[in-house]
């Protein structure tokens, strides 16, 4: 019988452990997480520079000014004290 493994299943299993075993589990998970985060095999994030370059869009200075005015129109809001 194969039980699908997800966070809820793991959490329920962990609740059945003693306090000492829960601490050991957390320590092992932290070690694994640290290794994953430090792993040189992680791919560098793709640059977002030029993300919209191929979209054939133009945004004028007037468009930007209009959006800024809309965003700041109700600032500061009076319903927030």
mmJSON file of the N, C-alpha and C atoms, coordinates in Angstrom:
{"data_MODEL":{"atom_site":{
"group_PDB":["ATOM","ATOM","ATOM","ATOM","ATOM","ATOM","ATOM","ATOM","ATOM","ATOM","ATOM","ATOM","ATOM","ATOM","ATOM","ATOM","ATOM","ATOM","ATOM","ATOM","ATOM","ATOM","ATOM","ATOM","ATOM","ATOM","ATOM","ATOM","ATOM","ATOM","ATOM","ATOM","ATOM","ATOM","ATOM","ATOM","ATOM","ATOM","ATOM","ATOM","ATOM","ATOM","ATOM","ATOM","ATOM","ATOM","ATOM","ATOM","ATOM","ATOM","ATOM","ATOM","ATOM","ATOM","ATOM","ATOM","ATOM","ATOM","ATOM","ATOM","ATOM","ATOM","ATOM","ATOM","ATOM","ATOM","ATOM","ATOM","ATOM","ATOM","ATOM","ATOM","ATOM","ATOM","ATOM","ATOM","ATOM","ATOM","ATOM","ATOM","ATOM","ATOM","ATOM","ATOM","ATOM","ATOM","ATOM","ATOM","ATOM","ATOM","ATOM","ATOM","ATOM","ATOM","ATOM","ATOM","ATOM","ATOM","ATOM","ATOM","ATOM","ATOM","ATOM","ATOM","ATOM","ATOM","ATOM","ATOM","ATOM","ATOM","ATOM","ATOM","ATOM","ATOM","ATOM","ATOM","ATOM","ATOM","ATOM","ATOM","ATOM","ATOM","ATOM","ATOM","ATOM","ATOM","ATOM","ATOM","ATOM","ATOM","ATOM","ATOM","ATOM","ATOM","ATOM","ATOM","ATOM","ATOM","ATOM","ATOM","ATOM","ATOM","ATOM","ATOM","ATOM","ATOM","ATOM","ATOM","ATOM","ATOM","ATOM","ATOM","ATOM","ATOM","ATOM","ATOM","ATOM","ATOM","ATOM","ATOM","ATOM","ATOM","ATOM","ATOM","ATOM","ATOM","ATOM","ATOM","ATOM","ATOM","ATOM","ATOM","ATOM","ATOM","ATOM","ATOM","ATOM","ATOM","ATOM","ATOM","ATOM","ATOM","ATOM","ATOM","ATOM","ATOM","ATOM","ATOM","ATOM","ATOM","ATOM","ATOM","ATOM","ATOM","ATOM","ATOM","ATOM","ATOM","ATOM","ATOM","ATOM","ATOM","ATOM","ATOM","ATOM","ATOM","ATOM","ATOM","ATOM","ATOM","ATOM","ATOM","ATOM","ATOM","ATOM","ATOM","ATOM","ATOM","ATOM","ATOM","ATOM","ATOM","ATOM","ATOM","ATOM","ATOM","ATOM","ATOM","ATOM","ATOM","ATOM","ATOM","ATOM","ATOM","ATOM","ATOM","ATOM","ATOM","ATOM","ATOM","ATOM","ATOM","ATOM"],
"id":[1,2,3,4,5,6,7,8,9,10,11,12,13,14,15,16,17,18,19,20,21,22,23,24,25,26,27,28,29,30,31,32,33,34,35,36,37,38,39,40,41,42,43,44,45,46,47,48,49,50,51,52,53,54,55,56,57,58,59,60,61,62,63,64,65,66,67,68,69,70,71,72,73,74,75,76,77,78,79,80,81,82,83,84,85,86,87,88,89,90,91,92,93,94,95,96,97,98,99,100,101,102,103,104,105,106,107,108,109,110,111,112,113,114,115,116,117,118,119,120,121,122,123,124,125,126,127,128,129,130,131,132,133,134,135,136,137,138,139,140,141,142,143,144,145,146,147,148,149,150,151,152,153,154,155,156,157,158,159,160,161,162,163,164,165,166,167,168,169,170,171,172,173,174,175,176,177,178,179,180,181,182,183,184,185,186,187,188,189,190,191,192,193,194,195,196,197,198,199,200,201,202,203,204,205,206,207,208,209,210,211,212,213,214,215,216,217,218,219,220,221,222,223,224,225,226,227,228,229,230,231,232,233,234,235,236,237,238,239,240,241,242,243],
"type_symbol":["N","C","C","N","C","C","N","C","C","N","C","C","N","C","C","N","C","C","N","C","C","N","C","C","N","C","C","N","C","C","N","C","C","N","C","C","N","C","C","N","C","C","N","C","C","N","C","C","N","C","C","N","C","C","N","C","C","N","C","C","N","C","C","N","C","C","N","C","C","N","C","C","N","C","C","N","C","C","N","C","C","N","C","C","N","C","C","N","C","C","N","C","C","N","C","C","N","C","C","N","C","C","N","C","C","N","C","C","N","C","C","N","C","C","N","C","C","N","C","C","N","C","C","N","C","C","N","C","C","N","C","C","N","C","C","N","C","C","N","C","C","N","C","C","N","C","C","N","C","C","N","C","C","N","C","C","N","C","C","N","C","C","N","C","C","N","C","C","N","C","C","N","C","C","N","C","C","N","C","C","N","C","C","N","C","C","N","C","C","N","C","C","N","C","C","N","C","C","N","C","C","N","C","C","N","C","C","N","C","C","N","C","C","N","C","C","N","C","C","N","C","C","N","C","C","N","C","C","N","C","C","N","C","C","N","C","C","N","C","C","N","C","C"],
"label_atom_id":["N","CA","C","N","CA","C","N","CA","C","N","CA","C","N","CA","C","N","CA","C","N","CA","C","N","CA","C","N","CA","C","N","CA","C","N","CA","C","N","CA","C","N","CA","C","N","CA","C","N","CA","C","N","CA","C","N","CA","C","N","CA","C","N","CA","C","N","CA","C","N","CA","C","N","CA","C","N","CA","C","N","CA","C","N","CA","C","N","CA","C","N","CA","C","N","CA","C","N","CA","C","N","CA","C","N","CA","C","N","CA","C","N","CA","C","N","CA","C","N","CA","C","N","CA","C","N","CA","C","N","CA","C","N","CA","C","N","CA","C","N","CA","C","N","CA","C","N","CA","C","N","CA","C","N","CA","C","N","CA","C","N","CA","C","N","CA","C","N","CA","C","N","CA","C","N","CA","C","N","CA","C","N","CA","C","N","CA","C","N","CA","C","N","CA","C","N","CA","C","N","CA","C","N","CA","C","N","CA","C","N","CA","C","N","CA","C","N","CA","C","N","CA","C","N","CA","C","N","CA","C","N","CA","C","N","CA","C","N","CA","C","N","CA","C","N","CA","C","N","CA","C","N","CA","C","N","CA","C","N","CA","C","N","CA","C","N","CA","C","N","CA","C","N","CA","C","N","CA","C","N","CA","C"],
"label_alt_id":[null,null,null,null,null,null,null,null,null,null,null,null,null,null,null,null,null,null,null,null,null,null,null,null,null,null,null,null,null,null,null,null,null,null,null,null,null,null,null,null,null,null,null,null,null,null,null,null,null,null,null,null,null,null,null,null,null,null,null,null,null,null,null,null,null,null,null,null,null,null,null,null,null,null,null,null,null,null,null,null,null,null,null,null,null,null,null,null,null,null,null,null,null,null,null,null,null,null,null,null,null,null,null,null,null,null,null,null,null,null,null,null,null,null,null,null,null,null,null,null,null,null,null,null,null,null,null,null,null,null,null,null,null,null,null,null,null,null,null,null,null,null,null,null,null,null,null,null,null,null,null,null,null,null,null,null,null,null,null,null,null,null,null,null,null,null,null,null,null,null,null,null,null,null,null,null,null,null,null,null,null,null,null,null,null,null,null,null,null,null,null,null,null,null,null,null,null,null,null,null,null,null,null,null,null,null,null,null,null,null,null,null,null,null,null,null,null,null,null,null,null,null,null,null,null,null,null,null,null,null,null,null,null,null,null,null,null,null,null,null,null,null,null],
"label_comp_id":["UNK","UNK","UNK","UNK","UNK","UNK","UNK","UNK","UNK","UNK","UNK","UNK","UNK","UNK","UNK","UNK","UNK","UNK","UNK","UNK","UNK","UNK","UNK","UNK","UNK","UNK","UNK","UNK","UNK","UNK","UNK","UNK","UNK","UNK","UNK","UNK","UNK","UNK","UNK","UNK","UNK","UNK","UNK","UNK","UNK","UNK","UNK","UNK","UNK","UNK","UNK","UNK","UNK","UNK","UNK","UNK","UNK","UNK","UNK","UNK","UNK","UNK","UNK","UNK","UNK","UNK","UNK","UNK","UNK","UNK","UNK","UNK","UNK","UNK","UNK","UNK","UNK","UNK","UNK","UNK","UNK","UNK","UNK","UNK","UNK","UNK","UNK","UNK","UNK","UNK","UNK","UNK","UNK","UNK","UNK","UNK","UNK","UNK","UNK","UNK","UNK","UNK","UNK","UNK","UNK","UNK","UNK","UNK","UNK","UNK","UNK","UNK","UNK","UNK","UNK","UNK","UNK","UNK","UNK","UNK","UNK","UNK","UNK","UNK","UNK","UNK","UNK","UNK","UNK","UNK","UNK","UNK","UNK","UNK","UNK","UNK","UNK","UNK","UNK","UNK","UNK","UNK","UNK","UNK","UNK","UNK","UNK","UNK","UNK","UNK","UNK","UNK","UNK","UNK","UNK","UNK","UNK","UNK","UNK","UNK","UNK","UNK","UNK","UNK","UNK","UNK","UNK","UNK","UNK","UNK","UNK","UNK","UNK","UNK","UNK","UNK","UNK","UNK","UNK","UNK","UNK","UNK","UNK","UNK","UNK","UNK","UNK","UNK","UNK","UNK","UNK","UNK","UNK","UNK","UNK","UNK","UNK","UNK","UNK","UNK","UNK","UNK","UNK","UNK","UNK","UNK","UNK","UNK","UNK","UNK","UNK","UNK","UNK","UNK","UNK","UNK","UNK","UNK","UNK","UNK","UNK","UNK","UNK","UNK","UNK","UNK","UNK","UNK","UNK","UNK","UNK","UNK","UNK","UNK","UNK","UNK","UNK","UNK","UNK","UNK","UNK","UNK","UNK"],
"label_asym_id":["A","A","A","A","A","A","A","A","A","A","A","A","A","A","A","A","A","A","A","A","A","A","A","A","A","A","A","A","A","A","A","A","A","A","A","A","A","A","A","A","A","A","A","A","A","A","A","A","A","A","A","A","A","A","A","A","A","A","A","A","A","A","A","A","A","A","A","A","A","A","A","A","A","A","A","A","A","A","A","A","A","A","A","A","A","A","A","A","A","A","A","A","A","A","A","A","A","A","A","A","A","A","A","A","A","A","A","A","A","A","A","A","A","A","A","A","A","A","A","A","A","A","A","A","A","A","A","A","A","A","A","A","A","A","A","A","A","A","A","A","A","A","A","A","A","A","A","A","A","A","A","A","A","A","A","A","A","A","A","A","A","A","A","A","A","A","A","A","A","A","A","A","A","A","A","A","A","A","A","A","A","A","A","A","A","A","A","A","A","A","A","A","A","A","A","A","A","A","A","A","A","A","A","A","A","A","A","A","A","A","A","A","A","A","A","A","A","A","A","A","A","A","A","A","A","A","A","A","A","A","A","A","A","A","A","A","A","A","A","A","A","A","A"],
"label_entity_id":["1","1","1","1","1","1","1","1","1","1","1","1","1","1","1","1","1","1","1","1","1","1","1","1","1","1","1","1","1","1","1","1","1","1","1","1","1","1","1","1","1","1","1","1","1","1","1","1","1","1","1","1","1","1","1","1","1","1","1","1","1","1","1","1","1","1","1","1","1","1","1","1","1","1","1","1","1","1","1","1","1","1","1","1","1","1","1","1","1","1","1","1","1","1","1","1","1","1","1","1","1","1","1","1","1","1","1","1","1","1","1","1","1","1","1","1","1","1","1","1","1","1","1","1","1","1","1","1","1","1","1","1","1","1","1","1","1","1","1","1","1","1","1","1","1","1","1","1","1","1","1","1","1","1","1","1","1","1","1","1","1","1","1","1","1","1","1","1","1","1","1","1","1","1","1","1","1","1","1","1","1","1","1","1","1","1","1","1","1","1","1","1","1","1","1","1","1","1","1","1","1","1","1","1","1","1","1","1","1","1","1","1","1","1","1","1","1","1","1","1","1","1","1","1","1","1","1","1","1","1","1","1","1","1","1","1","1","1","1","1","1","1","1"],
"label_seq_id":[1,1,1,2,2,2,3,3,3,4,4,4,5,5,5,6,6,6,7,7,7,8,8,8,9,9,9,10,10,10,11,11,11,12,12,12,13,13,13,14,14,14,15,15,15,16,16,16,17,17,17,18,18,18,19,19,19,20,20,20,21,21,21,22,22,22,23,23,23,24,24,24,25,25,25,26,26,26,27,27,27,28,28,28,29,29,29,30,30,30,31,31,31,32,32,32,33,33,33,34,34,34,35,35,35,36,36,36,37,37,37,38,38,38,39,39,39,40,40,40,41,41,41,42,42,42,43,43,43,44,44,44,45,45,45,46,46,46,47,47,47,48,48,48,49,49,49,50,50,50,51,51,51,52,52,52,53,53,53,54,54,54,55,55,55,56,56,56,57,57,57,58,58,58,59,59,59,60,60,60,61,61,61,62,62,62,63,63,63,64,64,64,65,65,65,66,66,66,67,67,67,68,68,68,69,69,69,70,70,70,71,71,71,72,72,72,73,73,73,74,74,74,75,75,75,76,76,76,77,77,77,78,78,78,79,79,79,80,80,80,81,81,81],
"pdbx_PDB_ins_code":[null,null,null,null,null,null,null,null,null,null,null,null,null,null,null,null,null,null,null,null,null,null,null,null,null,null,null,null,null,null,null,null,null,null,null,null,null,null,null,null,null,null,null,null,null,null,null,null,null,null,null,null,null,null,null,null,null,null,null,null,null,null,null,null,null,null,null,null,null,null,null,null,null,null,null,null,null,null,null,null,null,null,null,null,null,null,null,null,null,null,null,null,null,null,null,null,null,null,null,null,null,null,null,null,null,null,null,null,null,null,null,null,null,null,null,null,null,null,null,null,null,null,null,null,null,null,null,null,null,null,null,null,null,null,null,null,null,null,null,null,null,null,null,null,null,null,null,null,null,null,null,null,null,null,null,null,null,null,null,null,null,null,null,null,null,null,null,null,null,null,null,null,null,null,null,null,null,null,null,null,null,null,null,null,null,null,null,null,null,null,null,null,null,null,null,null,null,null,null,null,null,null,null,null,null,null,null,null,null,null,null,null,null,null,null,null,null,null,null,null,null,null,null,null,null,null,null,null,null,null,null,null,null,null,null,null,null,null,null,null,null,null,null],
"Cartn_x":[0.84,0.0,0.889,0.698,1.461,0.626,1.146,0.479,1.106,0.308,0.892,1.487,2.71,3.401,3.196,2.661,2.523,2.756,2.689,2.993,2.089,0.823,-0.116,0.227,0.589,0.959,2.205,3.197,4.447,4.192,3.363,3.049,2.369,1.422,0.731,1.681,2.619,3.61,4.528,4.933,5.841,5.18,3.871,3.164,3.216,3.461,3.517,4.891,5.87,7.221,7.303,8.298,8.564,9.169,9.205,9.762,11.21,11.984,13.404,13.535,12.716,12.781,12.31,11.37,10.944,12.109,12.863,14.024,15.049,15.306,16.249,15.777,14.474,13.92,14.145,13.869,14.06,15.528,16.436,17.867,18.268,17.779,18.106,17.528,16.308,15.688,16.436,16.865,17.623,18.952,19.623,20.878,20.65,19.609,19.289,18.953,18.184,17.809,19.036,19.925,21.147,21.985,22.1,22.863,22.232,20.915,20.228,20.426,20.391,20.546,21.971,22.944,24.349,24.861,24.04,24.461,24.875,26.059,26.508,25.717,24.911,24.136,22.905,22.655,21.517,21.741,20.736,20.824,20.687,21.504,21.34,19.998,19.442,18.159,18.337,17.352,17.387,17.158,17.919,17.787,16.432,15.827,14.557,14.745,16.0,16.284,15.83,15.024,14.541,13.421,12.765,11.713,10.616,10.275,9.181,9.682,10.956,11.542,10.819,10.377,9.751,8.25,7.69,6.23,5.685,6.548,6.123,5.183,5.566,4.788,5.61,4.932,5.622,4.883,5.629,5.062,5.698,4.868,5.376,5.552,6.254,6.402,5.05,4.153,2.814,2.037,2.197,1.545,2.017,3.308,3.879,3.37,3.352,2.858,1.394,0.58,-0.833,-1.036,-0.295,-0.414,0.043,1.1,1.558,0.49,-0.138,-1.197,-2.342,-2.728,-3.797,-3.417,-2.169,-1.724,-1.706,-1.254,-1.094,-2.317,-3.358,-4.538,-5.163,-5.278,-5.942,-4.96,-3.747,-2.763,-2.635,-2.588,-2.837,-4.331,-4.667,-6.063,-6.56,-7.765,-8.329,-8.903,-9.164,-9.727,-8.641,-7.394,-6.283,-5.681,-5.698,-5.203,-3.825],
"Cartn_y":[-1.178,0.0,1.246,2.102,3.347,4.507,5.16,6.329,7.553,8.424,9.637,10.488,10.917,11.695,13.173,13.866,15.305,15.868,17.171,17.822,17.332,17.155,16.724,15.326,14.411,13.045,13.078,13.847,13.937,14.56,15.594,16.245,15.271,14.5,13.528,12.464,12.022,11.043,11.657,12.908,13.568,13.752,13.955,14.131,12.874,11.736,10.476,10.237,11.052,10.887,11.454,10.973,11.537,12.928,13.688,15.039,15.016,14.066,13.959,13.643,12.721,12.379,13.536,14.336,15.523,16.504,16.686,17.574,17.021,15.73,15.116,15.288,15.136,15.314,16.738,17.71,19.11,19.375,18.85,19.038,18.456,17.265,16.641,17.433,17.9,18.697,20.005,20.636,21.883,21.645,20.547,20.215,19.995,19.263,19.016,20.32,21.184,22.452,23.331,23.39,24.182,23.678,22.362,21.799,22.139,22.093,22.43,23.894,24.756,26.182,26.548,25.812,26.092,25.329,24.476,23.617,24.436,24.153,24.87,24.48,23.437,23.002,23.874,24.785,25.682,26.547,26.653,27.465,28.939,29.796,31.229,31.706,32.675,33.201,33.966,33.823,34.514,35.998,36.806,38.245,38.701,39.642,40.189,41.389,41.777,42.898,42.549,43.376,43.133,42.125,41.877,40.868,41.128,42.395,42.755,43.148,42.94,43.398,42.844,41.625,41.021,41.211,42.038,42.185,43.273,44.018,45.095,46.075,46.495,47.463,48.729,49.832,51.078,51.734,52.207,52.906,54.285,55.278,56.645,57.215,58.329,59.024,59.473,59.847,60.269,59.107,57.9,56.719,56.482,56.59,56.379,57.438,58.708,59.793,59.591,59.14,58.912,57.813,56.732,55.63,56.078,56.861,57.379,58.25,59.105,59.954,59.105,58.071,57.188,56.486,56.034,55.3,56.198,57.442,58.332,59.203,59.049,59.895,59.899,58.764,58.669,58.49,58.952,58.777,60.068,60.068,58.939,58.696,57.443,57.081,57.517,58.018,58.525,57.42,56.243,55.156,54.4,54.737,54.123,55.188,54.911,55.911,55.53],
"Cartn_z":[0.0,0.0,0.0,-1.008,-1.097,-0.573,0.448,1.009,0.367,-0.244,-0.819,0.296,0.092,1.121,0.839,1.822,1.749,3.142,3.248,4.522,5.647,5.363,6.393,6.922,6.022,6.423,7.298,6.867,7.63,8.993,9.022,10.296,11.258,10.749,11.608,12.124,11.289,11.744,12.793,12.576,13.522,14.884,14.901,16.173,17.029,16.407,17.139,17.774,17.436,17.985,19.393,20.126,21.451,21.261,22.333,22.264,21.803,22.302,21.931,20.445,19.949,18.533,17.65,18.134,17.377,17.232,18.32,18.265,17.279,17.32,16.386,14.94,14.722,13.383,12.897,13.753,13.375,13.059,13.875,13.625,12.275,11.963,10.678,9.517,9.675,8.616,8.396,9.481,9.36,8.647,8.976,8.309,6.822,6.491,5.087,4.371,5.017,4.415,4.195,5.178,5.04,3.873,3.729,2.624,1.285,1.214,-0.03,-0.386,0.614,0.36,-0.028,0.468,0.179,-1.032,-1.584,-2.685,-3.906,-4.451,-5.646,-6.888,-6.796,-7.949,-8.175,-7.248,-7.427,-8.653,-9.456,-10.653,-10.281,-10.89,-10.607,-11.149,-10.483,-10.919,-12.227,-13.078,-14.355,-14.127,-14.835,-14.701,-15.217,-14.52,-14.944,-15.868,-16.072,-16.959,-18.369,-18.959,-20.309,-20.375,-19.276,-19.218,-20.246,-20.447,-21.351,-22.739,-23.033,-24.29,-25.515,-25.507,-26.662,-26.741,-25.884,-25.814,-26.734,-27.418,-28.316,-27.615,-26.421,-25.656,-25.512,-25.456,-25.139,-23.993,-23.041,-21.891,-21.87,-22.015,-22.076,-20.67,-20.61,-19.327,-18.804,-19.728,-19.329,-18.696,-19.262,-18.691,-17.254,-17.059,-15.724,-14.762,-15.215,-14.359,-13.985,-14.947,-14.679,-13.638,-13.757,-12.801,-11.414,-11.371,-10.066,-9.423,-10.222,-9.667,-9.12,-9.853,-9.39,-8.088,-8.024,-6.83,-5.598,-5.765,-4.627,-4.394,-5.188,-5.107,-3.722,-3.08,-1.78,-0.627,-0.804,0.261,1.04,2.32,3.208,3.333,3.468,3.616,4.978,4.998,6.253,7.121,6.529,7.335,8.103,7.833,8.577,9.468,10.744,11.701,12.149],
"occupancy":[1.0,1.0,1.0,1.0,1.0,1.0,1.0,1.0,1.0,1.0,1.0,1.0,1.0,1.0,1.0,1.0,1.0,1.0,1.0,1.0,1.0,1.0,1.0,1.0,1.0,1.0,1.0,1.0,1.0,1.0,1.0,1.0,1.0,1.0,1.0,1.0,1.0,1.0,1.0,1.0,1.0,1.0,1.0,1.0,1.0,1.0,1.0,1.0,1.0,1.0,1.0,1.0,1.0,1.0,1.0,1.0,1.0,1.0,1.0,1.0,1.0,1.0,1.0,1.0,1.0,1.0,1.0,1.0,1.0,1.0,1.0,1.0,1.0,1.0,1.0,1.0,1.0,1.0,1.0,1.0,1.0,1.0,1.0,1.0,1.0,1.0,1.0,1.0,1.0,1.0,1.0,1.0,1.0,1.0,1.0,1.0,1.0,1.0,1.0,1.0,1.0,1.0,1.0,1.0,1.0,1.0,1.0,1.0,1.0,1.0,1.0,1.0,1.0,1.0,1.0,1.0,1.0,1.0,1.0,1.0,1.0,1.0,1.0,1.0,1.0,1.0,1.0,1.0,1.0,1.0,1.0,1.0,1.0,1.0,1.0,1.0,1.0,1.0,1.0,1.0,1.0,1.0,1.0,1.0,1.0,1.0,1.0,1.0,1.0,1.0,1.0,1.0,1.0,1.0,1.0,1.0,1.0,1.0,1.0,1.0,1.0,1.0,1.0,1.0,1.0,1.0,1.0,1.0,1.0,1.0,1.0,1.0,1.0,1.0,1.0,1.0,1.0,1.0,1.0,1.0,1.0,1.0,1.0,1.0,1.0,1.0,1.0,1.0,1.0,1.0,1.0,1.0,1.0,1.0,1.0,1.0,1.0,1.0,1.0,1.0,1.0,1.0,1.0,1.0,1.0,1.0,1.0,1.0,1.0,1.0,1.0,1.0,1.0,1.0,1.0,1.0,1.0,1.0,1.0,1.0,1.0,1.0,1.0,1.0,1.0,1.0,1.0,1.0,1.0,1.0,1.0,1.0,1.0,1.0,1.0,1.0,1.0,1.0,1.0,1.0,1.0,1.0,1.0],
"B_iso_or_equiv":[0.0,0.0,0.0,0.0,0.0,0.0,0.0,0.0,0.0,0.0,0.0,0.0,0.0,0.0,0.0,0.0,0.0,0.0,0.0,0.0,0.0,0.0,0.0,0.0,0.0,0.0,0.0,0.0,0.0,0.0,0.0,0.0,0.0,0.0,0.0,0.0,0.0,0.0,0.0,0.0,0.0,0.0,0.0,0.0,0.0,0.0,0.0,0.0,0.0,0.0,0.0,0.0,0.0,0.0,0.0,0.0,0.0,0.0,0.0,0.0,0.0,0.0,0.0,0.0,0.0,0.0,0.0,0.0,0.0,0.0,0.0,0.0,0.0,0.0,0.0,0.0,0.0,0.0,0.0,0.0,0.0,0.0,0.0,0.0,0.0,0.0,0.0,0.0,0.0,0.0,0.0,0.0,0.0,0.0,0.0,0.0,0.0,0.0,0.0,0.0,0.0,0.0,0.0,0.0,0.0,0.0,0.0,0.0,0.0,0.0,0.0,0.0,0.0,0.0,0.0,0.0,0.0,0.0,0.0,0.0,0.0,0.0,0.0,0.0,0.0,0.0,0.0,0.0,0.0,0.0,0.0,0.0,0.0,0.0,0.0,0.0,0.0,0.0,0.0,0.0,0.0,0.0,0.0,0.0,0.0,0.0,0.0,0.0,0.0,0.0,0.0,0.0,0.0,0.0,0.0,0.0,0.0,0.0,0.0,0.0,0.0,0.0,0.0,0.0,0.0,0.0,0.0,0.0,0.0,0.0,0.0,0.0,0.0,0.0,0.0,0.0,0.0,0.0,0.0,0.0,0.0,0.0,0.0,0.0,0.0,0.0,0.0,0.0,0.0,0.0,0.0,0.0,0.0,0.0,0.0,0.0,0.0,0.0,0.0,0.0,0.0,0.0,0.0,0.0,0.0,0.0,0.0,0.0,0.0,0.0,0.0,0.0,0.0,0.0,0.0,0.0,0.0,0.0,0.0,0.0,0.0,0.0,0.0,0.0,0.0,0.0,0.0,0.0,0.0,0.0,0.0,0.0,0.0,0.0,0.0,0.0,0.0,0.0,0.0,0.0,0.0,0.0,0.0],
"pdbx_formal_charge":[null,null,null,null,null,null,null,null,null,null,null,null,null,null,null,null,null,null,null,null,null,null,null,null,null,null,null,null,null,null,null,null,null,null,null,null,null,null,null,null,null,null,null,null,null,null,null,null,null,null,null,null,null,null,null,null,null,null,null,null,null,null,null,null,null,null,null,null,null,null,null,null,null,null,null,null,null,null,null,null,null,null,null,null,null,null,null,null,null,null,null,null,null,null,null,null,null,null,null,null,null,null,null,null,null,null,null,null,null,null,null,null,null,null,null,null,null,null,null,null,null,null,null,null,null,null,null,null,null,null,null,null,null,null,null,null,null,null,null,null,null,null,null,null,null,null,null,null,null,null,null,null,null,null,null,null,null,null,null,null,null,null,null,null,null,null,null,null,null,null,null,null,null,null,null,null,null,null,null,null,null,null,null,null,null,null,null,null,null,null,null,null,null,null,null,null,null,null,null,null,null,null,null,null,null,null,null,null,null,null,null,null,null,null,null,null,null,null,null,null,null,null,null,null,null,null,null,null,null,null,null,null,null,null,null,null,null,null,null,null,null,null,null],
"auth_seq_id":[1,1,1,2,2,2,3,3,3,4,4,4,5,5,5,6,6,6,7,7,7,8,8,8,9,9,9,10,10,10,11,11,11,12,12,12,13,13,13,14,14,14,15,15,15,16,16,16,17,17,17,18,18,18,19,19,19,20,20,20,21,21,21,22,22,22,23,23,23,24,24,24,25,25,25,26,26,26,27,27,27,28,28,28,29,29,29,30,30,30,31,31,31,32,32,32,33,33,33,34,34,34,35,35,35,36,36,36,37,37,37,38,38,38,39,39,39,40,40,40,41,41,41,42,42,42,43,43,43,44,44,44,45,45,45,46,46,46,47,47,47,48,48,48,49,49,49,50,50,50,51,51,51,52,52,52,53,53,53,54,54,54,55,55,55,56,56,56,57,57,57,58,58,58,59,59,59,60,60,60,61,61,61,62,62,62,63,63,63,64,64,64,65,65,65,66,66,66,67,67,67,68,68,68,69,69,69,70,70,70,71,71,71,72,72,72,73,73,73,74,74,74,75,75,75,76,76,76,77,77,77,78,78,78,79,79,79,80,80,80,81,81,81],
"auth_comp_id":["UNK","UNK","UNK","UNK","UNK","UNK","UNK","UNK","UNK","UNK","UNK","UNK","UNK","UNK","UNK","UNK","UNK","UNK","UNK","UNK","UNK","UNK","UNK","UNK","UNK","UNK","UNK","UNK","UNK","UNK","UNK","UNK","UNK","UNK","UNK","UNK","UNK","UNK","UNK","UNK","UNK","UNK","UNK","UNK","UNK","UNK","UNK","UNK","UNK","UNK","UNK","UNK","UNK","UNK","UNK","UNK","UNK","UNK","UNK","UNK","UNK","UNK","UNK","UNK","UNK","UNK","UNK","UNK","UNK","UNK","UNK","UNK","UNK","UNK","UNK","UNK","UNK","UNK","UNK","UNK","UNK","UNK","UNK","UNK","UNK","UNK","UNK","UNK","UNK","UNK","UNK","UNK","UNK","UNK","UNK","UNK","UNK","UNK","UNK","UNK","UNK","UNK","UNK","UNK","UNK","UNK","UNK","UNK","UNK","UNK","UNK","UNK","UNK","UNK","UNK","UNK","UNK","UNK","UNK","UNK","UNK","UNK","UNK","UNK","UNK","UNK","UNK","UNK","UNK","UNK","UNK","UNK","UNK","UNK","UNK","UNK","UNK","UNK","UNK","UNK","UNK","UNK","UNK","UNK","UNK","UNK","UNK","UNK","UNK","UNK","UNK","UNK","UNK","UNK","UNK","UNK","UNK","UNK","UNK","UNK","UNK","UNK","UNK","UNK","UNK","UNK","UNK","UNK","UNK","UNK","UNK","UNK","UNK","UNK","UNK","UNK","UNK","UNK","UNK","UNK","UNK","UNK","UNK","UNK","UNK","UNK","UNK","UNK","UNK","UNK","UNK","UNK","UNK","UNK","UNK","UNK","UNK","UNK","UNK","UNK","UNK","UNK","UNK","UNK","UNK","UNK","UNK","UNK","UNK","UNK","UNK","UNK","UNK","UNK","UNK","UNK","UNK","UNK","UNK","UNK","UNK","UNK","UNK","UNK","UNK","UNK","UNK","UNK","UNK","UNK","UNK","UNK","UNK","UNK","UNK","UNK","UNK","UNK","UNK","UNK","UNK","UNK","UNK"],
"auth_asym_id":["A","A","A","A","A","A","A","A","A","A","A","A","A","A","A","A","A","A","A","A","A","A","A","A","A","A","A","A","A","A","A","A","A","A","A","A","A","A","A","A","A","A","A","A","A","A","A","A","A","A","A","A","A","A","A","A","A","A","A","A","A","A","A","A","A","A","A","A","A","A","A","A","A","A","A","A","A","A","A","A","A","A","A","A","A","A","A","A","A","A","A","A","A","A","A","A","A","A","A","A","A","A","A","A","A","A","A","A","A","A","A","A","A","A","A","A","A","A","A","A","A","A","A","A","A","A","A","A","A","A","A","A","A","A","A","A","A","A","A","A","A","A","A","A","A","A","A","A","A","A","A","A","A","A","A","A","A","A","A","A","A","A","A","A","A","A","A","A","A","A","A","A","A","A","A","A","A","A","A","A","A","A","A","A","A","A","A","A","A","A","A","A","A","A","A","A","A","A","A","A","A","A","A","A","A","A","A","A","A","A","A","A","A","A","A","A","A","A","A","A","A","A","A","A","A","A","A","A","A","A","A","A","A","A","A","A","A","A","A","A","A","A","A"],
"auth_atom_id":["N","CA","C","N","CA","C","N","CA","C","N","CA","C","N","CA","C","N","CA","C","N","CA","C","N","CA","C","N","CA","C","N","CA","C","N","CA","C","N","CA","C","N","CA","C","N","CA","C","N","CA","C","N","CA","C","N","CA","C","N","CA","C","N","CA","C","N","CA","C","N","CA","C","N","CA","C","N","CA","C","N","CA","C","N","CA","C","N","CA","C","N","CA","C","N","CA","C","N","CA","C","N","CA","C","N","CA","C","N","CA","C","N","CA","C","N","CA","C","N","CA","C","N","CA","C","N","CA","C","N","CA","C","N","CA","C","N","CA","C","N","CA","C","N","CA","C","N","CA","C","N","CA","C","N","CA","C","N","CA","C","N","CA","C","N","CA","C","N","CA","C","N","CA","C","N","CA","C","N","CA","C","N","CA","C","N","CA","C","N","CA","C","N","CA","C","N","CA","C","N","CA","C","N","CA","C","N","CA","C","N","CA","C","N","CA","C","N","CA","C","N","CA","C","N","CA","C","N","CA","C","N","CA","C","N","CA","C","N","CA","C","N","CA","C","N","CA","C","N","CA","C","N","CA","C","N","CA","C","N","CA","C","N","CA","C","N","CA","C","N","CA","C","N","CA","C","N","CA","C","N","CA","C"],
"pdbx_PDB_model_num":[1,1,1,1,1,1,1,1,1,1,1,1,1,1,1,1,1,1,1,1,1,1,1,1,1,1,1,1,1,1,1,1,1,1,1,1,1,1,1,1,1,1,1,1,1,1,1,1,1,1,1,1,1,1,1,1,1,1,1,1,1,1,1,1,1,1,1,1,1,1,1,1,1,1,1,1,1,1,1,1,1,1,1,1,1,1,1,1,1,1,1,1,1,1,1,1,1,1,1,1,1,1,1,1,1,1,1,1,1,1,1,1,1,1,1,1,1,1,1,1,1,1,1,1,1,1,1,1,1,1,1,1,1,1,1,1,1,1,1,1,1,1,1,1,1,1,1,1,1,1,1,1,1,1,1,1,1,1,1,1,1,1,1,1,1,1,1,1,1,1,1,1,1,1,1,1,1,1,1,1,1,1,1,1,1,1,1,1,1,1,1,1,1,1,1,1,1,1,1,1,1,1,1,1,1,1,1,1,1,1,1,1,1,1,1,1,1,1,1,1,1,1,1,1,1,1,1,1,1,1,1,1,1,1,1,1,1,1,1,1,1,1,1]
}}}
